[in-house]
Amino acid sequence: MSMIAAIALFIAAIVALVLLAFVANFFSLWLQALFSRASVSMFQLIGMRLRKVPPKVIVESRILSCKAGMPVDTNLLEAHYMSGGDVIRVVQALIAANKANIKLDFKQAAAIDLAGRNVLEAVQMSVNPKVIETPRVSAVALDGIQLHAVTRITVRASIQKLVGGAGEETVVARVGEGIVSSIGGAASHKDVLENPNMISRKVLESGLDAGTAFEILSIDIADVDVGQNIGARLETDRAEADKKIAQAKAEERRAMAYAAEQEMKAKVMEMRAKLVESEAQVPMAMSDALRNGRLGVMDYYNMKNIQADTQMRSQLGGVDAQPNQPNA
């Protein structure tokens, strides 16, 4: 009996040591919360460990919120951590918003954090507006001159629009679109250079911050440079294109004329061939006429004399027509 009692006592001692070590692991956090008036029970700490939630993060967040006068329940902190949120940053955002008299509760701050936005940075931006510099935007005025403009946008975060509102990229894109529209509507690039504020005024009047997580406070033109004469370049390109079209049409007409010329030469050669063929039939016809008695010998010699006389006259006429040529 004494042996069994000794074994039971030994097991109880081991269990007590394990429990003491387990409790001692949370004792410092429990004591820290107790003296900070942010009470967290030992069972809550043990439950956090069992739920794989770091007790240190939850306790420190709880103490921070209590010291700021806006205590947050540990269950809400645990739920936000288990959802993948940043508990410390949410509590810091709540404190910053409270100090700046900005209306923000834990539910809204947690939603903003879970949406992927930095809620603390958003609160800071609500207090201290941020300046966003746009890339160089190019646009062409009505007179064809290109202008390059760089603007600085002063924005303030809107806490109520952070969930579901568009980000900085949308604001920059809309401002760039407004700049292009403003410069494109100017009658002359000189008007823009003389009064750059016309760009910012038109852009601000367009309400470009609608549907975004920001409120545009001001748009300042940082730099305006004159670019190329796009109108003249377009006219030059059009003239060059027209020139190439005219050259192509002229080449087409030349090719058609050359083809027609070659066709006429072929027809001339064909007619000459027919003439030679017809002339070759004359002696045969005369021979046949002589055999059949339709042509007499004297008639034949008279025709030959006429041909010889005609040939002589043609030769003499050629010599008289060119008197400066030496006689053969």
Contacts in CASP RR format, 6 or more apart in sequence:
PFRMAT RR
TARGET T0000
AUTHOR 0000-0000-0000
METHOD contacts of the structure
MODEL  1
MSMIAAIALFIAAIVALVLLAFVANFFSLWLQALFSRASVSMFQLIGMRL
RKVPPKVIVESRILSCKAGMPVDTNLLEAHYMSGGDVIRVVQALIAANKA
NIKLDFKQAAAIDLAGRNVLEAVQMSVNPKVIETPRVSAVALDGIQLHAV
TRITVRASIQKLVGGAGEETVVARVGEGIVSSIGGAASHKDVLENPNMIS
RKVLESGLDAGTAFEILSIDIADVDVGQNIGARLETDRAEADKKIAQAKA
EERRAMAYAAEQEMKAKVMEMRAKLVESEAQVPMAMSDALRNGRLGVMDY
YNMKNIQADTQMRSQLGGVDAQPNQPNA
22 46 0 8 1.000
23 42 0 8 1.000
26 42 0 8 1.000
26 45 0 8 1.000
26 46 0 8 1.000
26 49 0 8 1.000
26 55 0 8 1.000
29 40 0 8 1.000
29 45 0 8 1.000
29 55 0 8 1.000
29 56 0 8 1.000
29 59 0 8 1.000
30 40 0 8 1.000
30 41 0 8 1.000
30 42 0 8 1.000
30 45 0 8 1.000
32 59 0 8 1.000
32 63 0 8 1.000
33 39 0 8 1.000
33 40 0 8 1.000
33 59 0 8 1.000
33 62 0 8 1.000
33 63 0 8 1.000
36 63 0 8 1.000
36 66 0 8 1.000
36 67 0 8 1.000
37 66 0 8 1.000
38 59 0 8 1.000
38 62 0 8 1.000
38 63 0 8 1.000
38 65 0 8 1.000
38 66 0 8 1.000
38 67 0 8 1.000
38 71 0 8 1.000
40 58 0 8 1.000
40 59 0 8 1.000
40 62 0 8 1.000
40 74 0 8 1.000
44 74 0 8 1.000
45 55 0 8 1.000
45 59 0 8 1.000
48 54 0 8 1.000
48 55 0 8 1.000
48 58 0 8 1.000
48 78 0 8 1.000
49 55 0 8 1.000
51 78 0 8 1.000
51 82 0 8 1.000
53 78 0 8 1.000
53 81 0 8 1.000
53 82 0 8 1.000
54 81 0 8 1.000
57 81 0 8 1.000
57 87 0 8 1.000
57 88 0 8 1.000
58 74 0 8 1.000
58 77 0 8 1.000
58 78 0 8 1.000
58 81 0 8 1.000
58 87 0 8 1.000
60 88 0 8 1.000
61 72 0 8 1.000
61 77 0 8 1.000
61 87 0 8 1.000
61 88 0 8 1.000
61 90 0 8 1.000
61 91 0 8 1.000
62 71 0 8 1.000
62 72 0 8 1.000
62 74 0 8 1.000
62 77 0 8 1.000
64 88 0 8 1.000
64 91 0 8 1.000
64 92 0 8 1.000
64 95 0 8 1.000
65 71 0 8 1.000
65 72 0 8 1.000
65 91 0 8 1.000
65 94 0 8 1.000
65 95 0 8 1.000
68 91 0 8 1.000
68 94 0 8 1.000
68 95 0 8 1.000
68 98 0 8 1.000
70 94 0 8 1.000
70 95 0 8 1.000
70 98 0 8 1.000
72 91 0 8 1.000
72 94 0 8 1.000
72 106 0 8 1.000
76 106 0 8 1.000
76 110 0 8 1.000
77 87 0 8 1.000
77 91 0 8 1.000
80 87 0 8 1.000
80 90 0 8 1.000
80 110 0 8 1.000
80 113 0 8 1.000
80 114 0 8 1.000
81 87 0 8 1.000
83 110 0 8 1.000
83 114 0 8 1.000
84 114 0 8 1.000
85 110 0 8 1.000
85 113 0 8 1.000
85 114 0 8 1.000
86 113 0 8 1.000
89 113 0 8 1.000
89 118 0 8 1.000
89 119 0 8 1.000
89 120 0 8 1.000
90 106 0 8 1.000
90 109 0 8 1.000
90 110 0 8 1.000
90 113 0 8 1.000
90 119 0 8 1.000
92 120 0 8 1.000
93 104 0 8 1.000
93 109 0 8 1.000
93 112 0 8 1.000
93 113 0 8 1.000
93 119 0 8 1.000
93 120 0 8 1.000
93 122 0 8 1.000
93 123 0 8 1.000
94 104 0 8 1.000
94 105 0 8 1.000
94 106 0 8 1.000
94 109 0 8 1.000
96 120 0 8 1.000
96 123 0 8 1.000
96 124 0 8 1.000
96 127 0 8 1.000
97 103 0 8 1.000
97 104 0 8 1.000
97 109 0 8 1.000
97 123 0 8 1.000
97 126 0 8 1.000
97 159 0 8 1.000
98 104 0 8 1.000
100 123 0 8 1.000
100 126 0 8 1.000
100 127 0 8 1.000
102 123 0 8 1.000
102 126 0 8 1.000
102 127 0 8 1.000
102 159 0 8 1.000
103 159 0 8 1.000
104 123 0 8 1.000
104 159 0 8 1.000
108 159 0 8 1.000
108 163 0 8 1.000
109 119 0 8 1.000
111 163 0 8 1.000
112 119 0 8 1.000
112 122 0 8 1.000
112 159 0 8 1.000
112 162 0 8 1.000
112 163 0 8 1.000
113 119 0 8 1.000
115 162 0 8 1.000
115 163 0 8 1.000
115 164 0 8 1.000
117 162 0 8 1.000
117 163 0 8 1.000
117 213 0 8 1.000
119 162 0 8 1.000
121 157 0 8 1.000
122 157 0 8 1.000
122 159 0 8 1.000
122 162 0 8 1.000
122 213 0 8 1.000
123 157 0 8 1.000
123 159 0 8 1.000
125 155 0 8 1.000
125 156 0 8 1.000
125 157 0 8 1.000
126 156 0 8 1.000
126 157 0 8 1.000
126 158 0 8 1.000
126 159 0 8 1.000
129 154 0 8 1.000
129 155 0 8 1.000
129 156 0 8 1.000
129 217 0 8 1.000
130 154 0 8 1.000
130 155 0 8 1.000
130 156 0 8 1.000
130 157 0 8 1.000
131 152 0 8 1.000
131 153 0 8 1.000
131 154 0 8 1.000
131 155 0 8 1.000
132 152 0 8 1.000
132 153 0 8 1.000
132 154 0 8 1.000
132 155 0 8 1.000
132 168 0 8 1.000
132 171 0 8 1.000
132 172 0 8 1.000
133 150 0 8 1.000
133 151 0 8 1.000
133 152 0 8 1.000
133 153 0 8 1.000
133 222 0 8 1.000
134 150 0 8 1.000
134 151 0 8 1.000
134 152 0 8 1.000
134 153 0 8 1.000
134 172 0 8 1.000
134 175 0 8 1.000
134 176 0 8 1.000
134 179 0 8 1.000
135 150 0 8 1.000
135 172 0 8 1.000
136 148 0 8 1.000
136 149 0 8 1.000
136 150 0 8 1.000
137 148 0 8 1.000
137 149 0 8 1.000
137 150 0 8 1.000
137 151 0 8 1.000
137 176 0 8 1.000
137 179 0 8 1.000
137 180 0 8 1.000
138 146 0 8 1.000
138 147 0 8 1.000
138 148 0 8 1.000
138 149 0 8 1.000
138 180 0 8 1.000
138 227 0 8 1.000
139 146 0 8 1.000
139 147 0 8 1.000
139 149 0 8 1.000
139 179 0 8 1.000
139 180 0 8 1.000
139 182 0 8 1.000
139 183 0 8 1.000
139 184 0 8 1.000
140 146 0 8 1.000
140 147 0 8 1.000
140 183 0 8 1.000
140 184 0 8 1.000
140 230 0 8 1.000
140 231 0 8 1.000
141 147 0 8 1.000
141 183 0 8 1.000
141 184 0 8 1.000
141 185 0 8 1.000
141 186 0 8 1.000
141 187 0 8 1.000
141 188 0 8 1.000
141 189 0 8 1.000
141 191 0 8 1.000
141 192 0 8 1.000
142 184 0 8 1.000
142 185 0 8 1.000
142 186 0 8 1.000
142 187 0 8 1.000
142 188 0 8 1.000
143 187 0 8 1.000
143 188 0 8 1.000
143 189 0 8 1.000
144 189 0 8 1.000
144 229 0 8 1.000
144 230 0 8 1.000
144 231 0 8 1.000
144 232 0 8 1.000
145 188 0 8 1.000
145 189 0 8 1.000
145 226 0 8 1.000
145 227 0 8 1.000
145 229 0 8 1.000
145 230 0 8 1.000
145 231 0 8 1.000
146 189 0 8 1.000
146 226 0 8 1.000
146 227 0 8 1.000
146 228 0 8 1.000
146 229 0 8 1.000
146 230 0 8 1.000
147 183 0 8 1.000
147 189 0 8 1.000
147 192 0 8 1.000
147 193 0 8 1.000
147 224 0 8 1.000
147 225 0 8 1.000
147 226 0 8 1.000
147 227 0 8 1.000
148 223 0 8 1.000
148 224 0 8 1.000
148 225 0 8 1.000
148 226 0 8 1.000
148 227 0 8 1.000
149 179 0 8 1.000
149 183 0 8 1.000
149 196 0 8 1.000
149 199 0 8 1.000
149 221 0 8 1.000
149 223 0 8 1.000
149 224 0 8 1.000
149 225 0 8 1.000
150 221 0 8 1.000
150 222 0 8 1.000
150 223 0 8 1.000
150 224 0 8 1.000
151 175 0 8 1.000
151 176 0 8 1.000
151 179 0 8 1.000
151 199 0 8 1.000
151 200 0 8 1.000
151 219 0 8 1.000
151 220 0 8 1.000
151 221 0 8 1.000
151 222 0 8 1.000
152 219 0 8 1.000
152 220 0 8 1.000
152 222 0 8 1.000
153 171 0 8 1.000
153 172 0 8 1.000
153 175 0 8 1.000
153 216 0 8 1.000
153 218 0 8 1.000
153 219 0 8 1.000
154 216 0 8 1.000
154 217 0 8 1.000
154 218 0 8 1.000
154 219 0 8 1.000
154 220 0 8 1.000
155 168 0 8 1.000
155 171 0 8 1.000
155 209 0 8 1.000
155 214 0 8 1.000
155 215 0 8 1.000
155 216 0 8 1.000
155 217 0 8 1.000
156 214 0 8 1.000
156 215 0 8 1.000
156 217 0 8 1.000
157 213 0 8 1.000
157 214 0 8 1.000
157 215 0 8 1.000
158 212 0 8 1.000
158 213 0 8 1.000
158 214 0 8 1.000
158 215 0 8 1.000
161 211 0 8 1.000
161 212 0 8 1.000
161 213 0 8 1.000
161 214 0 8 1.000
162 213 0 8 1.000
164 213 0 8 1.000
165 211 0 8 1.000
165 212 0 8 1.000
165 213 0 8 1.000
166 211 0 8 1.000
166 212 0 8 1.000
166 213 0 8 1.000
167 212 0 8 1.000
167 213 0 8 1.000
167 214 0 8 1.000
168 214 0 8 1.000
170 212 0 8 1.000
171 208 0 8 1.000
171 209 0 8 1.000
171 212 0 8 1.000
171 214 0 8 1.000
171 216 0 8 1.000
174 206 0 8 1.000
174 208 0 8 1.000
174 212 0 8 1.000
175 203 0 8 1.000
175 208 0 8 1.000
175 216 0 8 1.000
175 219 0 8 1.000
178 199 0 8 1.000
178 202 0 8 1.000
178 203 0 8 1.000
178 206 0 8 1.000
178 208 0 8 1.000
179 199 0 8 1.000
179 203 0 8 1.000
181 202 0 8 1.000
182 192 0 8 1.000
182 198 0 8 1.000
182 199 0 8 1.000
182 202 0 8 1.000
182 203 0 8 1.000
183 189 0 8 1.000
183 192 0 8 1.000
183 199 0 8 1.000
186 192 0 8 1.000
186 198 0 8 1.000
189 226 0 8 1.000
191 198 0 8 1.000
192 198 0 8 1.000
192 199 0 8 1.000
192 224 0 8 1.000
193 224 0 8 1.000
193 226 0 8 1.000
196 221 0 8 1.000
196 224 0 8 1.000
197 221 0 8 1.000
199 219 0 8 1.000
199 221 0 8 1.000
200 218 0 8 1.000
200 219 0 8 1.000
200 220 0 8 1.000
200 221 0 8 1.000
203 219 0 8 1.000
204 216 0 8 1.000
204 218 0 8 1.000
204 219 0 8 1.000
207 216 0 8 1.000
208 216 0 8 1.000
209 215 0 8 1.000
209 216 0 8 1.000
286 295 0 8 1.000
286 300 0 8 1.000
289 295 0 8 1.000
290 296 0 8 1.000
290 297 0 8 1.000
290 300 0 8 1.000
319 325 0 8 1.000
319 327 0 8 1.000
END
